Amino acid sequence: MDQLRAIRYFSKVVETGSFTKAAKAFDVPPSSLSRRVSDLEKSLGATLLQRSTRIVKLTEVGRVYYNDVQQILNQLEQSKETVRSYQTTPMGRLRISSMVGFGERILLPLLDEFSALYPQIVLDVSLSDELSALGRDDVDIAIRGGYAPNERVLAIRLTDNEFIPVASPSYLEKYGIPEHVMELKEHRGLYFKAPNGPTPWLCYVDEQWHDVSGPAVAISNNDHG
């Protein structure tokens, strides 16, 4: 039995003094409403209403029960209004975790504009290149590079995250400048640590992707080295 629905039905019968009028208010058959109220009485082990062909009256225990459930129904209505107000006016604390580079260059410059639009939201922003697990960490939004994690999360692509090959002048002087992209396999590299491991060097040649990763010198989840 849906007890809350039965309580609403019972309350409406008391207010209207009629099963028929109460059923009309909820747009349900009178027989269905009456059956639910009877089931409520059975579950309570008490007769709440005195029924006759002309009138429906509360019993003494029914009056006590009616007064008690009004507090519950009023509290539920207040809670509903609270939820509606949150939907109308966003408020509360929004916890965001972002990669340091993305946060400094893109996210942080937008926060003043966001706060002006939603002044009742408190922004709690953490910048870190550490890998984040939404199921474990206390965070609402995690901005990370790479593929979506194997978690029950809503993943939205914000922007492309493409890597370009670079080298210091001293490295090129010592090891030479590669003349073809496939020669990168022979060059030592610094790799970014993604959730699934080091991010490989990939290039698109002859209409297909090739892994041109060279021997790793260092692997890090911090891209500011």
C-alpha positions in Angstrom: 0.0 0.0 0.0 1.2 3.5 -0.9 0.7 4.9 2.7 1.4 8.5 1.8 -1.2 8.5 -1.0 -3.7 6.8 1.3 -3.0 9.6 3.9 -3.7 12.2 1.3 -6.9 10.5 0.3 -8.0 10.2 3.9 -7.2 13.9 4.6 -9.2 15.0 1.5 -12.2 13.0 2.6 -12.1 14.7 6.0 -11.9 18.1 4.3 -14.7 17.6 1.8 -16.8 15.3 4.0 -17.3 13.0 1.0 -15.5 10.1 -0.7 -17.0 11.2 -4.0 -15.7 14.8 -3.7 -12.3 13.6 -2.6 -12.1 11.2 -5.5 -13.0 14.0 -7.9 -10.3 16.2 -6.5 -7.7 13.5 -7.2 -9.4 12.4 -10.5 -9.6 8.7 -9.3 -12.6 6.4 -9.0 -14.5 6.7 -5.7 -14.2 2.9 -5.2 -10.4 3.1 -5.6 -10.1 5.9 -3.1 -12.4 4.2 -0.6 -10.4 1.0 -0.9 -7.1 2.8 -0.1 -8.6 4.5 2.9 -9.9 1.1 4.2 -6.4 -0.4 3.7 -5.0 2.5 5.7 -7.4 1.8 8.5 -6.5 -1.9 8.4 -2.8 -1.2 8.6 -3.4 1.1 11.6 -5.8 -1.4 13.2 -8.3 1.4 13.9 -11.5 2.9 12.4 -10.8 6.5 11.3 -14.1 7.3 9.7 -17.7 6.6 10.4 -19.5 6.0 7.1 -23.2 6.4 6.4 -25.2 6.9 3.2 -25.3 10.6 3.8 -22.3 11.7 5.8 -18.7 10.8 6.7 -17.5 11.7 10.2 -14.2 11.3 12.0 -14.0 8.9 14.9 -12.2 10.1 18.0 -9.0 8.3 17.1 -9.5 9.4 13.5 -9.5 13.1 14.7 -6.2 12.5 16.5 -4.7 10.8 13.5 -5.9 13.6 11.1 -4.3 16.3 13.3 -1.0 14.4 13.3 -0.8 13.7 9.6 -1.5 17.4 8.8 1.8 18.3 10.3 3.4 15.7 8.0 1.6 16.9 4.9 2.5 20.5 5.7 6.1 19.6 6.2 6.2 17.8 2.8 4.6 20.8 1.1 7.3 23.1 2.7 10.0 20.7 1.5 8.6 20.8 -2.0 8.6 24.6 -2.0 12.3 24.5 -0.8 13.2 22.3 -3.7 11.4 24.6 -6.1 13.2 27.6 -4.7 16.5 25.9 -5.3 15.6 25.2 -8.9 14.4 28.8 -9.4 17.4 30.4 -7.7 20.6 28.3 -7.7 22.3 28.3 -4.3 24.6 26.2 -2.1 28.2 25.1 -2.5 29.6 23.9 -5.8 32.8 21.9 -5.5 35.0 21.9 -8.6 38.3 20.1 -9.1 40.4 21.1 -12.2 43.8 20.5 -13.7 46.1 23.3 -12.8 46.8 24.5 -16.4 43.1 24.5 -17.4 42.1 26.1 -14.1 44.6 28.9 -14.3 44.2 29.7 -18.0 40.4 29.1 -18.5 38.5 28.3 -15.4 39.6 31.0 -12.9 39.1 33.9 -15.3 35.4 32.9 -15.6 34.6 32.7 -11.9 33.9 36.4 -11.4 31.3 36.3 -14.2 29.8 33.1 -12.8 29.5 34.7 -9.3 27.8 37.7 -10.7 25.2 35.5 -12.4 24.7 33.2 -9.4 25.6 35.2 -6.3 24.1 32.6 -3.9 26.4 29.8 -5.0 29.6 29.4 -3.1 32.4 28.2 -5.3 34.9 25.7 -3.8 37.6 25.3 -6.4 40.7 23.0 -6.1 43.4 23.0 -8.7 45.4 19.8 -8.9 46.8 17.5 -11.6 46.2 14.5 -9.2 43.8 12.0 -10.7 40.3 12.3 -9.2 37.8 9.6 -8.5 34.3 11.1 -8.3 32.9 8.2 -6.4 35.6 8.7 -3.7 36.4 12.4 -3.7 34.1 15.1 -2.3 33.6 16.9 -5.6 30.7 17.9 -7.9 32.6 18.6 -11.1 36.1 17.2 -12.0 37.8 18.7 -15.1 40.5 16.3 -16.4 42.1 15.4 -19.6 41.9 12.1 -21.5 39.1 9.6 -21.7 36.0 9.6 -19.4 36.6 7.5 -16.3 34.9 4.1 -15.9 32.5 5.5 -13.3 28.8 6.4 -13.3 29.4 10.1 -14.2 28.1 12.4 -16.9 31.1 13.2 -19.0 31.0 16.3 -21.3 33.7 17.2 -23.8 34.8 20.7 -23.1 37.6 21.2 -25.6 40.2 19.4 -27.7 43.3 18.3 -25.8 45.9 17.9 -28.5 49.7 17.5 -27.9 52.4 18.9 -30.1 56.0 17.7 -30.3 58.5 20.1 -28.7 62.2 19.9 -27.7 64.7 22.1 -26.2 67.5 23.6 -28.4 70.1 21.7 -26.3 68.3 18.4 -26.9 68.1 18.9 -30.6 71.8 19.9 -30.7 72.7 16.7 -29.0 70.3 14.2 -30.6 69.5 15.9 -33.9 66.2 17.1 -35.5 63.9 14.3 -36.7 63.0 14.7 -40.4 59.9 12.5 -40.3 57.3 11.9 -37.6 58.1 8.2 -37.5 61.6 9.0 -36.3 60.2 10.2 -33.0 60.2 6.5 -31.9 64.0 6.9 -31.6 63.9 10.0 -29.4 63.6 10.1 -25.7 60.5 11.6 -24.2 58.6 13.2 -21.3 55.1 11.7 -20.8 52.0 12.9 -19.2 50.4 10.4 -16.8 46.7 10.0 -17.6 44.2 7.7 -15.7 45.1 4.8 -18.0 48.8 5.3 -17.9 51.3 7.4 -19.9 49.7 9.3 -22.8 51.3 7.9 -25.9 52.5 10.0 -28.8 50.0 9.5 -31.6 50.1 10.9 -35.1 47.7 10.6 -38.1 49.6 9.5 -41.2 48.2 7.9 -44.3 44.7 8.0 -43.0 45.5 6.0 -39.8 46.8 6.6 -36.3 50.3 5.6 -35.4 52.0 5.2 -32.0 55.3 7.0 -32.4 56.2 6.9 -28.7 59.9 6.9 -27.9 61.7 5.7 -24.8 60.4 7.4 -21.6 62.8 9.6 -19.6 60.2 10.8 -17.1 56.4 10.3 -16.5 54.4 12.8 -14.5 50.8 13.8 -13.9 52.0 17.4 -13.6 52.2 19.3 -16.9 54.2 22.2 -15.6 57.6 20.6 -15.4 
